[in-house]
Amino acid sequence: MAFFRNDTVNWLNLHYGIHALALTGGGAFYGAYLLRAGVPPPVVMASLALIIGGRFAVRPAVLPLARRFGLKPLVIAGTLITSLQYPLLAEVRGVDWRLIALCGVSAVGDALYWTCYHAFFASLGDAEHRGHQVGAREAIAAVAGIAGPLAGGWTLATLGPHAAFWTTGVILIASALPLFAARNVPVIPVAPGAIRAAIPGILMFAADGMIASGILLVWPLALFLSLGQSFTAFGGAMALAALAGAVAGMVLGRFIDAGHGVRAVWLATGSLVLITLLRAMSYGNPAAAVVANAAGAFFPALYTPTLMTAVYNQAKVSPCALRFHLATEGGWDAGGAVGCLSAAAMLQAGAPMSWAILISLVGVAGAAMLLGRYYGTQAAPPGVAALAHEESRSV
């Protein structure tokens, strides 16, 4: 398995697996806990939009820091800052200053972490094995997602929010340890044409943000309400979903690297349409909601390698991977904020939550068009892809 020979990517994937354990543990209960703490559903969605908008505002500060220190220290710093939001989450009691503080810390940590992590992975990964490497990462995350929600749900139900969310923060701190074994990636002072090269990635991530607003941000609220606001039932449903998707990412990553990117796009986006419709129709029915949630496990396994193979490979050949991801993350923020604010407005107006889930279909249409165009023009057999990668490294 040649794609496992990149030790740096292996360390990054180990970090991501531990990170995913935290995000699928306490992190999976983020919105559900806000509901239980007395924050109304429209305000939960507005709070998520505030976090996303804050990320957009903070992100320009990342570039001067990265030019001075490189990417690795910033990924580590972003990991540590994101760990602070979970102890704050445990303190929220309705709509007050603690909720605003939580949104602020979350925005800073997310802006620093995700921008630099994606640039880091794009720079250190291998173009000819990109689908495999992203698939392996998602498979590790899926396995972590089996244990995380079970432990998180049990801890919240029996020991309370402080135990659950402080544990999540500690796990996030531990996830930074494998990063110390990776090499640093410097950032060049200037990179003419970097933003222009990022335009396709910006559009792809804007569509992805819109997709996430419905089936990743509204849906957990719908599932939690459908299950009677039970933390243990919610955690069990999330664990079942992770079990269902634990292997599929590796399969699709291999499929992409074999030159079947266009087929992967239609398989991924077609599945997204079905998952979105199934989740929207299942709201309010506990059994149907559990089935819809389990079916959604194939969303990251099918869609994430398809999206991120395209984005990471564009970033690697762009004038600067960090500037590329600064721009694309801004695109995600735009799509995600519009989706969250639309959902908040719909819920405030009295629309059923199932309508807010359907917002994702707008993003799916955009992703299908953009990714289909990318893979339609980039298709090449593995040998050609490997040769192009070696030539790009020699420039």
MONORVEN-V997730 format. One record per residue. RES is the residue in three letters. PHI is phi in whole degrees, -180 to 180 (none if undefined). PSI is psi in degrees with one decimal (999 if undefined). OMEGA is omega in radians with two decimals (NA if undefined). Layout:
# MONORVEN-V997730
RES_PHI_PSI_OMEGA + RES_PHI_PSI_OMEGA
This chain:
# MONORVEN-V997730
MET_none_91.5_-3.03 + ALA_-62_-28.5_-3.08 + PHE_-71_-11.7_3.06 + PHE_-90_-1.3_-3.07 + ARG_-82_-10.0_3.10 + ASN_-85_99.3_-3.05 + ASP_-63_-36.0_-3.12 + THR_-64_-43.8_3.10 + VAL_-64_-36.2_3.09 + ASN_-62_-41.8_3.09 + TRP_-65_-40.4_3.10 + LEU_-63_-40.1_3.13 + ASN_-70_-33.7_3.05 + LEU_-64_-45.6_3.05 + HIS_-56_-46.0_-3.07 + TYR_-65_-34.8_3.11 + GLY_-65_-44.2_3.10 + ILE_-67_-41.2_3.09 + HIS_-59_-43.1_3.13 + ALA_-66_-33.2_3.09 + LEU_-60_-39.2_3.10 + ALA_-71_-43.7_-3.08 + LEU_-71_-30.4_3.09 + THR_-89_-9.8_3.04 + GLY_-88_-99.0_3.12 + GLY_-65_-35.5_-3.09 + GLY_-62_-33.3_-3.14 + ALA_-65_-21.5_-3.08 + PHE_-99_10.9_-3.06 + TYR_-54_-61.6_-3.12 + GLY_-68_-38.1_-3.14 + ALA_-62_-41.5_-3.14 + TYR_-68_-36.9_3.09 + LEU_-60_-40.4_3.07 + LEU_-61_-47.8_-3.12 + ARG_-64_-29.0_-3.14 + ALA_-80_1.3_3.05 + GLY_99_12.1_3.10 + VAL_-88_121.3_-3.13 + PRO_-63_150.4_-3.11 + PRO_-52_-44.2_3.12 + PRO_-61_-35.5_-3.14 + VAL_-73_-33.5_3.04 + VAL_-59_-47.4_-3.14 + MET_-66_-38.1_3.09 + ALA_-66_-34.9_3.10 + SER_-66_-40.9_3.10 + LEU_-64_-39.1_3.08 + ALA_-64_-36.2_3.10 + LEU_-65_-41.6_3.09 + ILE_-61_-46.0_-3.12 + ILE_-64_-42.7_3.08 + GLY_-64_-37.2_3.07 + GLY_-64_-39.3_3.06 + ARG_-57_-44.8_-3.12 + PHE_-61_-40.3_-3.11 + ALA_-72_-35.6_-3.06 + VAL_-81_-28.7_-2.93 + ARG_-57_-36.1_3.13 + PRO_-57_-25.0_3.13 + ALA_-71_-14.1_-3.10 + VAL_-69_-38.2_-3.03 + LEU_-61_-51.3_3.12 + PRO_-62_-34.0_3.09 + LEU_-66_-41.3_-3.12 + ALA_-69_-35.8_3.10 + ARG_-63_-33.3_-3.10 + ARG_-83_-41.7_-2.97 + PHE_-110_-15.4_-3.02 + GLY_86_176.1_-3.00 + LEU_-80_-39.1_-3.03 + LYS_-58_-49.2_3.13 + PRO_-61_-31.1_-3.12 + LEU_-76_-34.7_3.05 + VAL_-64_-41.4_3.11 + ILE_-64_-46.2_3.13 + ALA_-63_-40.9_3.11 + GLY_-63_-38.8_3.09 + THR_-61_-44.7_-3.11 + LEU_-67_-38.6_3.13 + ILE_-68_-40.2_3.12 + THR_-63_-26.2_3.13 + SER_-67_-22.8_-3.08 + LEU_-74_-22.4_-3.05 + GLN_-70_-25.3_-3.05 + TYR_-76_-41.2_2.97 + PRO_-59_-34.7_3.07 + LEU_-66_-39.4_3.13 + LEU_-57_-38.9_-3.12 + ALA_-64_-19.8_-3.08 + GLU_-93_-8.6_-3.07 + VAL_-67_132.8_3.10 + ARG_-136_72.5_-3.11 + GLY_88_-162.4_-3.09 + VAL_-90_100.2_-3.13 + ASP_-152_-168.3_-3.06 + TRP_-64_-26.4_3.14 + ARG_-69_-35.3_3.07 + LEU_-65_-41.2_3.10 + ILE_-64_-42.9_3.11 + ALA_-62_-40.4_3.11 + LEU_-60_-44.5_-3.14 + CYS_-62_-39.6_-3.13 + GLY_-66_-47.4_3.14 + VAL_-65_-41.2_3.13 + SER_-62_-40.6_-3.12 + ALA_-64_-45.5_-3.12 + VAL_-65_-48.2_-3.11 + GLY_-63_-44.9_-3.12 + ASP_-66_-40.8_-3.14 + ALA_-62_-43.0_-3.12 + LEU_-72_-46.7_-3.02 + TYR_-69_-57.5_-2.97 + TRP_-69_-37.0_3.12 + THR_-62_-48.7_-3.08 + CYS_-75_-34.8_3.12 + TYR_-62_-47.9_-3.12 + HIS_-62_-42.5_3.11 + ALA_-64_-38.7_3.12 + PHE_-62_-49.8_-3.12 + PHE_-65_-41.5_3.13 + ALA_-62_-39.8_-3.09 + SER_-72_-36.2_-3.00 + LEU_-97_-12.7_3.13 + GLY_-81_174.8_-3.09 + ASP_-112_125.8_-3.08 + ALA_-59_-40.3_-3.07 + GLU_-74_-14.5_3.10 + HIS_-119_17.8_-2.99 + ARG_-61_-44.7_-3.13 + GLY_-61_-42.6_3.10 + HIS_-61_-45.9_-3.06 + GLN_-67_-41.1_3.07 + VAL_-68_-39.9_3.10 + GLY_-61_-41.4_3.10 + ALA_-63_-41.0_3.11 + ARG_-61_-45.4_-3.12 + GLU_-69_-31.9_3.09 + ALA_-67_-41.4_3.08 + ILE_-61_-43.4_3.13 + ALA_-63_-37.0_3.14 + ALA_-66_-39.8_3.10 + VAL_-64_-43.6_3.08 + ALA_-61_-32.4_-3.12 + GLY_-70_-11.0_3.07 + ILE_-78_-47.8_-3.10 + ALA_-78_-37.4_-3.04 + GLY_-57_-53.5_-3.10 + PRO_-66_-34.7_3.11 + LEU_-63_-46.8_3.14 + ALA_-67_-41.2_-3.13 + GLY_-65_-44.6_3.13 + GLY_-64_-43.2_3.14 + TRP_-65_-43.2_-3.10 + THR_-66_-42.8_3.11 + LEU_-63_-41.0_-3.07 + ALA_-74_-32.0_-3.02 + THR_-106_-36.3_-3.06 + LEU_-109_-15.6_3.07 + GLY_98_171.6_-3.03 + PRO_-66_-33.3_-3.11 + HIS_-64_-45.6_3.12 + ALA_-63_-44.0_-3.08 + ALA_-66_-48.5_-3.00 + PHE_-83_-29.3_2.99 + TRP_-66_-37.7_3.07 + THR_-62_-41.8_3.09 + THR_-59_-43.3_3.12 + GLY_-61_-41.3_3.13 + VAL_-65_-41.5_3.13 + ILE_-63_-39.5_3.09 + LEU_-62_-40.6_3.08 + ILE_-61_-42.9_3.12 + ALA_-63_-31.0_-3.12 + SER_-66_-17.3_3.11 + ALA_-74_-21.0_-3.03 + LEU_-60_-46.6_3.13 + PRO_-61_-22.5_-3.12 + LEU_-66_-26.3_-3.14 + PHE_-66_-21.5_3.13 + ALA_-83_-14.4_3.13 + ALA_-82_155.5_3.09 + ARG_-84_154.4_3.14 + ASN_-78_156.0_3.07 + VAL_-121_112.6_3.13 + PRO_-72_159.0_3.12 + VAL_-116_126.3_-3.08 + ILE_-69_149.9_-3.06 + PRO_-62_-43.2_-3.14 + VAL_-133_152.1_-3.13 + ALA_-149_82.4_-3.14 + PRO_-58_137.3_3.10 + GLY_84_2.4_-3.06 + ALA_-65_-42.9_-3.11 + ILE_-69_-40.7_3.11 + ARG_-61_-39.7_3.13 + ALA_-68_-21.6_-3.08 + ALA_-88_-6.7_-3.03 + ILE_-56_-45.8_3.10 + PRO_-61_-39.2_3.11 + GLY_-68_-36.4_3.09 + ILE_-60_-46.0_-3.12 + LEU_-66_-40.6_3.11 + MET_-62_-43.2_-3.12 + PHE_-73_-30.8_3.06 + ALA_-63_-42.8_3.07 + ALA_-64_-39.7_3.13 + ASP_-64_-39.0_3.10 + GLY_-63_-39.0_3.10 + MET_-66_-40.3_3.08 + ILE_-60_-46.7_-3.08 + ALA_-63_-33.9_-3.06 + SER_-60_-34.8_-3.12 + GLY_-88_-59.0_-2.98 + ILE_-91_-5.6_3.07 + LEU_-115_-23.3_-3.09 + LEU_-111_-45.1_3.04 + VAL_-73_-40.8_-3.02 + TRP_-57_-44.3_3.12 + PRO_-58_-34.4_3.07 + LEU_-66_-43.5_3.13 + ALA_-64_-42.5_3.14 + LEU_-65_-44.3_-3.13 + PHE_-62_-43.0_3.11 + LEU_-68_-37.9_3.13 + SER_-65_-29.4_-3.12 + LEU_-95_19.5_3.06 + GLY_72_24.9_3.14 + GLN_58_38.1_3.09 + SER_-96_120.1_3.11 + PHE_-64_-40.4_-3.10 + THR_-68_-42.8_3.11 + ALA_-65_-39.9_3.11 + PHE_-62_-46.4_3.13 + GLY_-63_-39.8_3.10 + GLY_-64_-40.3_3.12 + ALA_-64_-39.8_3.12 + MET_-68_-38.3_3.11 + ALA_-66_-41.3_3.10 + LEU_-61_-40.6_3.11 + ALA_-63_-42.1_3.14 + ALA_-65_-38.8_3.11 + LEU_-62_-39.5_-3.11 + ALA_-66_-29.6_-3.06 + GLY_-108_14.2_-2.97 + ALA_-66_-26.6_-3.04 + VAL_-109_-20.9_-2.95 + ALA_-62_-33.1_-3.12 + GLY_-62_-39.0_3.10 + MET_-63_-38.9_-3.11 + VAL_-65_-45.9_-3.11 + LEU_-72_-34.5_3.07 + GLY_-59_-42.6_3.08 + ARG_-63_-39.6_-3.13 + PHE_-61_-42.6_3.14 + ILE_-67_-46.0_-3.11 + ASP_-65_-22.8_3.11 + ALA_-80_0.5_3.08 + GLY_96_20.9_-3.11 + HIS_-109_39.0_-3.04 + GLY_-62_-41.7_-3.11 + VAL_-64_-43.7_3.10 + ARG_-62_-38.7_3.13 + ALA_-63_-36.9_3.12 + VAL_-61_-49.1_-3.09 + TRP_-69_-35.3_3.07 + LEU_-64_-44.7_-3.09 + ALA_-69_-48.9_-3.07 + THR_-73_-34.4_3.05 + GLY_-63_-40.4_3.09 + SER_-65_-37.1_3.11 + LEU_-62_-39.8_3.10 + VAL_-61_-46.4_-3.12 + LEU_-64_-42.1_-3.13 + ILE_-65_-42.4_3.14 + THR_-62_-46.6_-3.14 + LEU_-65_-41.3_-3.13 + LEU_-64_-42.0_-3.14 + ARG_-68_-40.2_3.13 + ALA_-64_-41.2_-3.10 + MET_-74_-21.8_-3.04 + SER_-88_-7.6_-3.08 + TYR_-59_130.1_3.14 + GLY_94_-13.7_3.13 + ASN_-110_107.2_-3.02 + PRO_-56_-47.8_-3.10 + ALA_-65_-45.7_3.14 + ALA_-65_-35.8_3.14 + ALA_-66_-39.3_3.10 + VAL_-64_-42.7_3.11 + VAL_-63_-45.1_3.14 + ALA_-63_-37.3_3.12 + ASN_-67_-40.6_3.11 + ALA_-65_-40.5_3.11 + ALA_-62_-32.2_3.14 + GLY_-68_-11.1_3.10 + ALA_-63_-25.5_-3.14 + PHE_-79_-7.8_3.09 + PHE_-62_-56.4_3.12 + PRO_-68_-32.5_-3.09 + ALA_-69_-37.4_-3.11 + LEU_-89_-41.4_-2.96 + TYR_-90_-42.2_-3.04 + THR_-61_-47.2_3.09 + PRO_-61_-35.3_3.14 + THR_-65_-47.6_3.13 + LEU_-67_-51.2_-2.96 + MET_-76_-25.7_3.00 + THR_-60_-46.0_3.12 + ALA_-64_-46.4_-3.06 + VAL_-69_-46.8_-3.12 + TYR_-64_-39.2_-3.13 + ASN_-70_-34.6_3.04 + GLN_-67_-39.3_-3.14 + ALA_-65_-38.9_-3.06 + LYS_-66_-33.1_-3.12 + VAL_-97_1.1_3.10 + SER_-77_166.0_3.12 + PRO_-59_-27.9_3.14 + CYS_-157_119.3_-3.09 + ALA_-64_-37.0_-3.12 + LEU_-67_-47.2_3.13 + ARG_-62_-35.8_3.07 + PHE_-58_-47.5_-3.08 + HIS_-78_-25.3_2.96 + LEU_-59_-42.9_-3.13 + ALA_-72_-45.1_-3.08 + THR_-68_-37.2_3.09 + GLU_-64_-32.9_3.02 + GLY_-62_-38.5_3.06 + GLY_-62_-41.8_3.11 + TRP_-63_-42.2_3.13 + ASP_-61_-40.9_3.14 + ALA_-63_-49.4_3.13 + GLY_-65_-42.5_-3.12 + GLY_-67_-41.7_-3.13 + ALA_-66_-43.4_3.10 + VAL_-61_-43.0_3.13 + GLY_-64_-44.7_-3.12 + CYS_-67_-42.6_3.12 + LEU_-66_-37.1_3.08 + SER_-63_-43.4_3.11 + ALA_-64_-42.9_3.12 + ALA_-61_-43.0_-3.14 + ALA_-65_-40.8_3.14 + MET_-64_-44.8_-3.13 + LEU_-67_-38.7_3.12 + GLN_-65_-32.5_3.13 + ALA_-79_-3.8_3.10 + GLY_98_7.3_3.12 + ALA_-70_148.1_3.08 + PRO_-66_152.9_-3.10 + MET_-63_-27.3_3.12 + SER_-61_-33.4_3.10 + TRP_-67_-37.9_3.14 + ALA_-66_-33.6_3.10 + ILE_-62_-35.9_-3.08 + LEU_-67_-10.4_3.05 + ILE_-55_-30.7_-3.12 + SER_-58_-28.7_-3.07 + LEU_-63_-30.2_3.08 + VAL_-63_-44.3_3.12 + GLY_-68_-36.8_3.14 + VAL_-61_-42.9_3.12 + ALA_-60_-44.2_3.11 + GLY_-65_-42.2_3.14 + ALA_-64_-40.7_3.14 + ALA_-60_-44.2_-3.12 + MET_-67_-47.7_-3.06 + LEU_-70_-45.0_-3.13 + LEU_-71_-36.3_3.08 + GLY_-61_-40.0_3.11 + ARG_-67_-41.6_-3.12 + TYR_-63_-53.5_-3.08 + TYR_-70_-25.9_3.08 + GLY_-66_-29.4_-3.13 + THR_-99_-16.5_-3.06 + GLN_-102_-4.7_-3.02 + ALA_-58_132.0_3.10 + ALA_-161_146.7_3.08 + PRO_-65_158.0_-3.04 + PRO_-54_-37.4_-3.12 + GLY_-63_-40.3_3.12 + VAL_-67_-41.2_3.12 + ALA_-61_-41.1_-3.14 + ALA_-65_-41.2_3.13 + LEU_-64_-43.9_3.12 + ALA_-62_-36.4_3.14 + HIS_-66_-43.7_-3.12 + GLU_-65_-37.8_3.13 + GLU_-66_-38.2_3.14 + SER_-67_-31.8_3.13 + ARG_-72_-26.1_-3.09 + SER_-84_-13.9_-3.11 + VAL_-73_999_NA
